[in-house]
């Protein structure tokens, strides 16, 4: 909707939605839900957003899918480059789980401030790594997965 408010044309908005790809570990089941077949309760050009975006299963979870159709229809290698990190959300969850013990001891308002600052710090670190041409250090669970790829 921000695109529409910025004066972007309907064609440009549609093109950007089609270029967007969602990676999720259970995309085949999510996409098969009856609710996902309906149009969204959004303004006209955004109501078909779910049908417009590309959908893939992240590379780690694709191996566990029994249905061969999932491996064909939602294979990230057919849509994305090999260098695209489909496990980014999983890696962030592993990283945030390390902060859990600290945040549980904080009052709610401090919890939110602490988490916000840690996310900003992590993002700055990741951005700096990519600027200087290095890979950011990822959590241990993600490292195991990266070795198997």
C-alpha positions as CSV (number, residue, x, y, z in Angstrom):
1,X,0.0,0.0,0.0
2,X,3.0,2.2,0.6
3,X,3.8,1.8,-3.1
4,X,0.3,3.2,-4.1
5,X,0.6,6.1,-1.7
6,X,4.0,7.0,-3.2
7,X,2.4,7.5,-6.6
8,X,3.6,4.2,-8.1
9,X,1.6,3.0,-11.1
10,X,-0.7,0.0,-10.9
11,X,1.6,-1.9,-13.3
12,X,4.7,-1.2,-11.3
13,X,2.9,-2.4,-8.1
14,X,1.9,-5.6,-9.8
15,X,5.4,-6.2,-11.2
16,X,6.9,-5.7,-7.7
17,X,4.5,-8.1,-6.2
18,X,5.3,-10.7,-8.8
19,X,9.0,-10.3,-8.1
20,X,8.5,-10.9,-4.4
21,X,9.2,-14.4,-3.2
22,X,8.1,-15.8,0.2
23,X,10.1,-18.7,1.7
24,X,8.3,-20.7,4.4
25,X,8.9,-24.2,5.8
26,X,5.3,-25.4,5.3
27,X,4.4,-23.3,2.2
28,X,2.6,-26.2,0.5
29,X,0.1,-26.6,3.3
30,X,-0.3,-22.8,3.8
31,X,-1.0,-22.3,0.1
32,X,-3.5,-25.1,0.1
33,X,-5.7,-23.6,2.8
34,X,-9.1,-22.4,1.6
35,X,-8.4,-18.9,2.9
36,X,-5.4,-18.6,0.6
37,X,-7.6,-19.1,-2.4
38,X,-9.8,-16.1,-1.6
39,X,-8.9,-12.5,-2.4
40,X,-7.5,-10.5,0.5
41,X,-9.6,-7.7,2.1
42,X,-7.4,-5.0,0.7
43,X,-7.8,-2.3,-2.0
44,X,-8.3,-3.5,-5.6
45,X,-4.7,-3.9,-6.8
46,X,-3.6,-5.5,-3.5
47,X,-6.4,-8.0,-3.1
48,X,-4.7,-10.6,-5.3
49,X,-1.3,-10.2,-3.6
50,X,-1.2,-13.8,-2.2
51,X,-1.8,-15.2,-5.7
52,X,0.8,-12.8,-7.2
53,X,3.9,-13.4,-5.0
54,X,6.2,-16.3,-5.6
55,X,6.1,-19.1,-3.0
56,X,8.9,-21.5,-2.1
57,X,9.8,-23.9,0.7
58,X,13.1,-23.1,2.3
59,X,16.0,-25.4,1.3
60,X,16.4,-27.0,4.7
61,X,12.8,-28.1,5.0
62,X,12.3,-29.0,1.4
63,X,14.3,-32.2,2.0
64,X,11.7,-33.4,4.6
65,X,8.6,-33.1,2.3
66,X,7.2,-36.4,1.3
67,X,5.0,-35.2,-1.5
68,X,7.0,-35.0,-4.8
69,X,4.7,-32.2,-6.0
70,X,6.0,-30.0,-3.2
71,X,9.6,-30.5,-4.3
72,X,8.7,-29.5,-7.9
73,X,6.1,-26.7,-7.3
74,X,7.9,-25.0,-4.3
75,X,11.5,-25.7,-5.1
76,X,13.6,-22.5,-4.4
77,X,16.2,-23.4,-6.9
78,X,13.7,-23.0,-9.8
79,X,12.8,-19.5,-8.6
80,X,15.8,-18.0,-6.7
81,X,19.6,-18.0,-7.2
82,X,21.6,-20.5,-5.2
83,X,23.1,-17.7,-3.2
84,X,19.7,-16.6,-1.9
85,X,19.4,-17.4,1.8
86,X,16.0,-19.0,2.3
87,X,16.8,-19.7,5.9
88,X,17.2,-16.1,7.0
89,X,14.1,-16.2,9.3
90,X,15.2,-19.5,10.8
91,X,18.7,-18.0,11.5
92,X,17.2,-15.0,13.1
93,X,15.0,-17.2,15.3
94,X,18.1,-19.1,16.5
95,X,19.9,-15.8,17.2
96,X,16.9,-14.3,19.1
97,X,16.6,-17.5,21.2
98,X,20.0,-16.7,22.7
99,X,18.6,-13.4,24.0
100,X,15.6,-15.1,25.7
101,X,17.2,-15.6,29.2
102,X,18.2,-11.9,29.3
103,X,14.9,-10.6,28.1
104,X,12.8,-12.7,30.4
105,X,14.4,-11.0,33.4
106,X,13.6,-7.5,32.0
107,X,10.4,-5.5,32.5
108,X,8.3,-5.3,29.4
109,X,9.3,-1.8,28.3
110,X,13.0,-2.6,28.8
111,X,12.5,-5.9,27.0
112,X,11.2,-4.1,23.9
113,X,14.0,-1.5,24.0
114,X,16.7,-4.2,24.5
115,X,15.4,-6.3,21.7
116,X,15.1,-3.3,19.4
117,X,18.7,-2.3,20.1
118,X,20.0,-5.8,19.6
119,X,18.2,-6.1,16.2
120,X,19.6,-2.8,15.1
121,X,23.0,-3.9,16.2
122,X,22.8,-7.2,14.4
123,X,21.5,-5.5,11.2
124,X,24.4,-3.0,11.4
125,X,26.9,-5.9,11.8
126,X,25.4,-7.9,8.9
127,X,25.4,-4.8,6.7
128,X,29.0,-4.0,7.5
129,X,30.1,-7.6,6.8
130,X,28.5,-7.5,3.3
131,X,30.0,-4.1,2.6
132,X,33.5,-5.4,3.2
133,X,32.9,-8.7,1.4
134,X,32.7,-11.1,4.3
135,X,30.0,-13.5,5.5
136,X,28.4,-12.6,8.8
137,X,28.8,-15.1,11.6
138,X,25.5,-17.1,11.8
139,X,24.2,-19.0,14.8
140,X,25.5,-22.5,15.4
141,X,22.3,-24.3,14.1
142,X,22.5,-22.4,10.9
143,X,26.2,-23.2,10.5
144,X,25.4,-26.9,10.6
145,X,22.9,-26.4,7.8
146,X,25.3,-24.3,5.7
147,X,27.9,-27.1,5.8
148,X,25.4,-29.5,4.3
149,X,24.4,-27.3,1.4
